[in-house]
Amino acid sequence: NFYTYRPTSVWQYLGATGVQRNHSAFSGAQGAAEGQQTAFIQGTDSVKQALNLSAGAHTVTFSLAQRTSHGGAQTLDFYVDGAKINGSAFDPPSGGAFQSFI
């Protein structure tokens, strides 16, 4: 199988989420932006991880791609301590290509 729902790891996968390897049903011909696997999120479910950071400013960079089949456009919000920190939803382009966000 090229994907797994809710695997056990340092990430917490809630609902219809999991990890997929390159070229699974979730990514089609598009490979990961880096490495061999990515997380997938279906619908309004979520993936989260607890981090302990020192005080100060921090930068988070991540890449998103839309699934190229079986679904419409999907956006993503980013939360820290339960508070949404992005002004507008991250909206990757259609067509399956990864776009990086900071």
Secondary structure, DSSP 4 states (H G I P E B T S, - for coil): --EEES--SSSEEESSEEEEETTSTTTTTPPPSSSSEEEEE-TT-EEE------SS-----EEE---SSS-----B--EETTEE--SS-B-PPTTS--EEE-
